[in-house]
């Protein structure tokens, strides 16, 4: 039992619980389910004398293009409310929102062949628009005008790697 393990293993100190529930979570109920479940387990640990100082609620955040900032803020407020009402004090609360921050990051360096007024740019990288395997939309911003609003779509033509190219052995 946990009580016995805690009593006999004096050199082991459990301080943090990690609960990474899912991926691409896009609504509060999923985050709530993870948090409530983790808090129930932490209360059981407390009853046998194991005090958890920190909680890591993992990731599960989708890319920023899927979850707008206002939705992320609302989820954070509701998580804070549940933690505040839980009567468990944590020294640190961790999240791993990697995909949310870097999901659409990347650099593409290519020679510009032609720029049209209707927001089409042709690069020296061929004719495939988007790799199928990524199931992604590619968004490009003009680095020389990085502070301008990014609401205007620019279409880029040129070969991007496809799943076929990745399956080749060179």
TORBAZA-669766 format. One record per residue (C-alpha): y, z, x; residue in one letter. Coordinates in steps of 0.05 Angstrom, whole numbers, plus 32768, in hexadecimal, padded with zeros to 4 digits. Layout:
N
Y / Z / X / A
...
//
This chain:
170
8000 / 8000 / 8000 / X
8049 / 7FF9 / 8014 / X
8050 / 8045 / 8017 / X
8016 / 804A / 8048 / X
802F / 8010 / 8073 / X
8075 / 802E / 8075 / X
8058 / 8072 / 8089 / X
8028 / 8058 / 80BE / X
8052 / 8021 / 80DE / X
808C / 8049 / 80FA / X
80A1 / 8011 / 8129 / X
80AB / 7FDF / 80F1 / X
80EC / 7FE2 / 80CB / X
80F7 / 7FB0 / 8093 / X
8141 / 7FA5 / 808B / X
814A / 7F61 / 8069 / X
8129 / 7F3C / 8030 / X
812B / 7EF0 / 802D / X
8121 / 7ED0 / 7FE9 / X
8128 / 7E84 / 7FED / X
8117 / 7E71 / 7FA5 / X
811E / 7E25 / 7FA2 / X
8145 / 7DE9 / 7FB9 / X
817B / 7DBF / 7F98 / X
818A / 7DF7 / 7F66 / X
81C1 / 7DDF / 7F39 / X
81CA / 7E16 / 7F06 / X
81D6 / 7E60 / 7F06 / X
8195 / 7E72 / 7EE2 / X
816D / 7E5C / 7F1F / X
8197 / 7E87 / 7F4E / X
8194 / 7EC1 / 7F1C / X
8148 / 7EBD / 7F18 / X
8143 / 7EC0 / 7F64 / X
8173 / 7EFB / 7F68 / X
8156 / 7F24 / 7F30 / X
8110 / 7F1A / 7F4B / X
8126 / 7F2F / 7F92 / X
814B / 7F6D / 7F77 / X
810C / 7F83 / 7F51 / X
80E3 / 7F7F / 7F91 / X
8118 / 7FA4 / 7FB9 / X
8118 / 7FDD / 7F85 / X
80CC / 7FE2 / 7F8E / X
80D5 / 7FE7 / 7FD9 / X
810A / 801E / 7FCF / X
80D8 / 8046 / 7FA5 / X
80A8 / 8049 / 7FE0 / X
80DF / 805B / 8011 / X
80F0 / 8017 / 802E / X
813B / 800B / 802C / X
8151 / 7FC3 / 8031 / X
8195 / 7FBC / 8052 / X
819E / 7F71 / 804B / X
818B / 7F3A / 801B / X
8186 / 7EF0 / 802B / X
8186 / 7EC6 / 7FEC / X
8175 / 7E87 / 8013 / X
8191 / 7E43 / 8004 / X
8181 / 7E17 / 7FCA / X
81C7 / 7DFB / 7FC5 / X
81CA / 7DB1 / 7FB6 / X
81FA / 7D83 / 7FDA / X
8244 / 7D8C / 7FCA / X
8246 / 7D49 / 7FA5 / X
8213 / 7D65 / 7F73 / X
8230 / 7DAB / 7F6B / X
827C / 7DAB / 7F66 / X
82A2 / 7DE5 / 7F86 / X
82B5 / 7E05 / 7F44 / X
826B / 7E0A / 7F32 / X
825B / 7E2A / 7F75 / X
8293 / 7E5C / 7F6B / X
8279 / 7E6E / 7F25 / X
8232 / 7E78 / 7F40 / X
824E / 7EA4 / 7F79 / X
8275 / 7ECF / 7F47 / X
8238 / 7EDA / 7F1B / X
820C / 7EEB / 7F57 / X
8240 / 7F1E / 7F6E / X
8240 / 7F3C / 7F28 / X
81F5 / 7F45 / 7F28 / X
81F5 / 7F63 / 7F6E / X
822E / 7F93 / 7F5B / X
8208 / 7FAA / 7F1D / X
81C6 / 7FB1 / 7F41 / X
81D8 / 7FF5 / 7F5F / X
81BB / 7FDE / 7FA2 / X
81EC / 7FDD / 7FDC / X
81E0 / 7FA8 / 8011 / X
8201 / 7FA7 / 8055 / X
81FC / 7F5B / 8057 / X
81ED / 7F25 / 8024 / X
81D9 / 7EE2 / 8042 / X
81D6 / 7E9B / 8026 / X
81C0 / 7E5B / 8047 / X
81EA / 7E24 / 8028 / X
81DE / 7DF1 / 805F / X
81D3 / 7DB3 / 8033 / X
8211 / 7DC4 / 800A / X
823C / 7DC0 / 8049 / X
821B / 7D88 / 8070 / X
81F4 / 7D60 / 803D / X
8223 / 7D26 / 8040 / X
8237 / 7D2C / 8089 / X
822E / 7CF4 / 80BB / X
8250 / 7CC3 / 80E8 / X
824A / 7C78 / 80E5 / X
8269 / 7C51 / 811E / X
826C / 7C06 / 8115 / X
8298 / 7BCB / 8122 / X
82C1 / 7BB8 / 80E5 / X
82B9 / 7B6D / 80D8 / X
82E7 / 7B66 / 809C / X
830E / 7B92 / 806B / X
831E / 7B78 / 8026 / X
8356 / 7B91 / 7FF8 / X
8324 / 7BA1 / 7FC1 / X
8308 / 7BDA / 7FEC / X
82CD / 7BB5 / 800B / X
82C1 / 7BBC / 8055 / X
828F / 7B92 / 807C / X
8270 / 7BB1 / 80BB / X
8245 / 7B93 / 80F1 / X
8209 / 7BB9 / 80D8 / X
81EB / 7B85 / 80A8 / X
81E1 / 7B83 / 805C / X
81BB / 7BC0 / 8042 / X
81E9 / 7BEE / 801C / X
81C2 / 7C2F / 8018 / X
817D / 7C46 / 8030 / X
814D / 7C4D / 7FF6 / X
8127 / 7C87 / 8014 / X
8166 / 7CB3 / 8016 / X
8175 / 7CAC / 7FCC / X
81BC / 7CB7 / 7FE3 / X
8200 / 7C9A / 7FD7 / X
8227 / 7C8D / 8016 / X
8270 / 7CA4 / 8014 / X
829E / 7C8F / 804B / X
82E4 / 7CA8 / 8059 / X
8318 / 7C88 / 8085 / X
8320 / 7CB8 / 80BF / X
8366 / 7CA0 / 80CD / X
8379 / 7CB5 / 8086 / X
834B / 7CF2 / 8080 / X
837E / 7D1B / 8059 / X
8387 / 7CE6 / 8023 / X
8363 / 7CF0 / 7FE1 / X
831A / 7CD9 / 7FE4 / X
8318 / 7CC2 / 7F9C / X
8319 / 7C77 / 7FAB / X
82D6 / 7C58 / 7FB7 / X
82CE / 7C28 / 7FF2 / X
8290 / 7BFC / 7FF3 / X
8271 / 7BEE / 8037 / X
8241 / 7BB5 / 8045 / X
8214 / 7BB2 / 8081 / X
81CB / 7BC1 / 8094 / X
81BB / 7C0B / 8090 / X
8175 / 7C20 / 80A5 / X
8142 / 7C1A / 806D / X
8100 / 7C3F / 8064 / X
80DE / 7C00 / 807F / X
8102 / 7C06 / 80C2 / X
80EF / 7C4F / 80C9 / X
80A6 / 7C3F / 80BD / X
80A3 / 7C0E / 80F7 / X
8088 / 7C24 / 813A / X
80B3 / 7C0C / 8173 / X
//
